[in-house]
Amino acid sequence: MSRIPRAIIDEMVAHAREDLPNEACGMVHAKDGMPVAVHRVKNDAASPYRYEMNPPQVMRLEMGRDASGESLFAIYHSHVGSPARPSPTDVRTAFFGAEVGTDLLFPGSMYILVSLASEPPDVRAFWIRPAGEVVEEPIEIT
């Protein structure tokens, strides 16, 4: 079970609401395995149905993370009107070339989904495995 501070959850939910009608996306960094920061990333797709993280922003965040000693805890994005579960498009997005079975873009990191389909928003975490299998990770909000 992964522990996520309430402030991290609240920041992802706020980002999801602010980016309506489109999906929001970003990265969660951790220190010693505990999430410490939410980094909003521009959704280049500008779509309510999918997300595409802005590559230059991701690169800057990755370089900064390496320099700070933080780790990548999770990739997050929102679903505007569907459940907090990775869609087939979300699963493909987790792989290089958007082709399941190729290398994962962010191996070892979870995917957090924020669904605005209900109130309060539903927040759930998942692992996307190399073969495309989706496994839910229970979370405890602290």
TIVODO-522726 format. One record per residue (C-alpha): residue number from 1; residue in three letters; x, y, z. Coordinates in nm, 2 decimals. Layout:
// TIVODO-522726
[NUM ALA [X Y Z]]
...
This chain:
// TIVODO-522726
[1 MET [0.00 0.00 0.00]]
[2 SER [0.13 0.34 -0.09]]
[3 ARG [0.09 0.64 0.13]]
[4 ILE [0.02 0.98 -0.02]]
[5 PRO [-0.01 1.30 0.18]]
[6 ARG [-0.35 1.48 0.16]]
[7 ALA [-0.18 1.79 0.02]]
[8 ILE [-0.05 1.59 -0.28]]
[9 ILE [-0.40 1.45 -0.35]]
[10 ASP [-0.55 1.80 -0.31]]
[11 GLU [-0.30 1.95 -0.56]]
[12 MET [-0.37 1.69 -0.82]]
[13 VAL [-0.75 1.74 -0.78]]
[14 ALA [-0.71 2.12 -0.80]]
[15 HIS [-0.51 2.08 -1.12]]
[16 ALA [-0.77 1.85 -1.27]]
[17 ARG [-1.05 2.10 -1.19]]
[18 GLU [-0.85 2.40 -1.32]]
[19 ASP [-0.77 2.23 -1.66]]
[20 LEU [-1.14 2.15 -1.74]]
[21 PRO [-1.27 2.08 -1.99]]
[22 ASN [-0.94 1.90 -2.08]]
[23 GLU [-0.75 1.63 -1.90]]
[24 ALA [-0.47 1.75 -1.67]]
[25 CYS [-0.14 1.57 -1.64]]
[26 GLY [0.18 1.58 -1.44]]
[27 MET [0.44 1.41 -1.23]]
[28 VAL [0.47 1.34 -0.86]]
[29 HIS [0.82 1.34 -0.71]]
[30 ALA [0.92 1.16 -0.39]]
[31 LYS [1.20 1.18 -0.13]]
[32 ASP [1.28 0.85 0.05]]
[33 GLY [0.97 0.69 -0.11]]
[34 MET [0.73 0.96 0.02]]
[35 PRO [0.56 1.19 -0.23]]
[36 VAL [0.68 1.55 -0.17]]
[37 ALA [0.58 1.75 -0.48]]
[38 VAL [0.33 1.77 -0.76]]
[39 HIS [0.46 1.91 -1.09]]
[40 ARG [0.20 2.02 -1.34]]
[41 VAL [0.28 1.95 -1.70]]
[42 LYS [0.11 2.10 -2.00]]
[43 ASN [-0.12 1.86 -2.18]]
[44 ASP [-0.01 1.92 -2.54]]
[45 ALA [-0.31 1.72 -2.66]]
[46 ALA [-0.54 1.98 -2.51]]
[47 SER [-0.82 1.72 -2.50]]
[48 PRO [-1.09 1.60 -2.27]]
[49 TYR [-1.02 1.24 -2.39]]
[50 ARG [-0.64 1.20 -2.37]]
[51 TYR [-0.32 1.35 -2.24]]
[52 GLU [0.02 1.41 -2.39]]
[53 MET [0.28 1.54 -2.15]]
[54 ASN [0.49 1.83 -2.30]]
[55 PRO [0.83 1.67 -2.37]]
[56 PRO [1.05 1.98 -2.29]]
[57 GLN [0.88 2.02 -1.95]]
[58 VAL [0.92 1.65 -1.88]]
[59 MET [1.29 1.67 -1.97]]
[60 ARG [1.34 1.97 -1.74]]
[61 LEU [1.16 1.79 -1.45]]
[62 GLU [1.37 1.48 -1.51]]
[63 MET [1.69 1.67 -1.50]]
[64 GLY [1.59 1.86 -1.19]]
[65 ARG [1.48 1.54 -1.02]]
[66 ASP [1.81 1.38 -1.08]]
[67 ALA [1.99 1.69 -0.94]]
[68 SER [1.77 1.70 -0.63]]
[69 GLY [1.80 1.34 -0.54]]
[70 GLU [1.43 1.29 -0.57]]
[71 SER [1.26 0.99 -0.74]]
[72 LEU [0.97 0.97 -0.97]]
[73 PHE [0.68 0.84 -0.76]]
[74 ALA [0.40 0.87 -1.02]]
[75 ILE [0.26 1.00 -1.34]]
[76 TYR [-0.08 1.15 -1.29]]
[77 HIS [-0.37 1.26 -1.51]]
[78 SER [-0.74 1.33 -1.49]]
[79 HIS [-1.04 1.18 -1.64]]
[80 VAL [-1.31 1.44 -1.71]]
[81 GLY [-1.61 1.21 -1.72]]
[82 SER [-1.49 0.85 -1.68]]
[83 PRO [-1.38 0.63 -1.39]]
[84 ALA [-1.04 0.66 -1.23]]
[85 ARG [-0.90 0.36 -1.42]]
[86 PRO [-0.65 0.36 -1.71]]
[87 SER [-0.82 0.34 -2.04]]
[88 PRO [-0.66 0.14 -2.33]]
[89 THR [-0.52 0.47 -2.46]]
[90 ASP [-0.37 0.55 -2.12]]
[91 VAL [-0.20 0.20 -2.12]]
[92 ARG [-0.06 0.26 -2.47]]
[93 THR [0.07 0.60 -2.36]]
[94 ALA [0.28 0.43 -2.10]]
[95 PHE [0.50 0.27 -2.36]]
[96 PHE [0.76 0.41 -2.61]]
[97 GLY [0.59 0.45 -2.95]]
[98 ALA [0.25 0.40 -2.78]]
[99 GLU [0.29 0.03 -2.85]]
[100 VAL [0.22 -0.22 -2.56]]
[101 GLY [0.51 -0.46 -2.51]]
[102 THR [0.78 -0.21 -2.60]]
[103 ASP [0.98 -0.04 -2.32]]
[104 LEU [0.78 0.15 -2.05]]
[105 LEU [0.84 0.53 -2.06]]
[106 PHE [0.87 0.55 -1.68]]
[107 PRO [0.95 0.20 -1.55]]
[108 GLY [0.90 0.17 -1.17]]
[109 SER [0.65 0.45 -1.14]]
[110 MET [0.28 0.43 -1.07]]
[111 TYR [0.00 0.60 -1.26]]
[112 ILE [-0.24 0.80 -1.05]]
[113 LEU [-0.59 0.88 -1.20]]
[114 VAL [-0.81 1.16 -1.08]]
[115 SER [-1.17 1.11 -1.19]]
[116 LEU [-1.40 1.42 -1.19]]
[117 ALA [-1.70 1.20 -1.28]]
[118 SER [-1.81 1.20 -0.92]]
[119 GLU [-1.80 1.43 -0.62]]
[120 PRO [-1.57 1.41 -0.44]]
[121 PRO [-1.33 1.32 -0.71]]
[122 ASP [-1.21 0.96 -0.71]]
[123 VAL [-0.83 0.92 -0.69]]
[124 ARG [-0.68 0.58 -0.75]]
[125 ALA [-0.33 0.44 -0.83]]
[126 PHE [-0.22 0.17 -1.08]]
[127 TRP [0.09 -0.01 -1.20]]
[128 ILE [0.11 -0.07 -1.58]]
[129 ARG [0.32 -0.38 -1.63]]
[130 PRO [0.54 -0.44 -1.93]]
[131 ALA [0.28 -0.67 -2.10]]
[132 GLY [0.01 -0.40 -2.06]]
[133 GLU [-0.15 -0.55 -1.75]]
[134 VAL [-0.31 -0.30 -1.52]]
[135 VAL [-0.28 -0.37 -1.15]]
[136 GLU [-0.44 -0.14 -0.89]]
[137 GLU [-0.22 -0.02 -0.60]]
[138 PRO [-0.41 0.05 -0.28]]
[139 ILE [-0.34 0.40 -0.15]]
[140 GLU [-0.37 0.55 0.20]]
[141 ILE [-0.42 0.92 0.22]]
[142 THR [-0.22 1.06 0.52]]
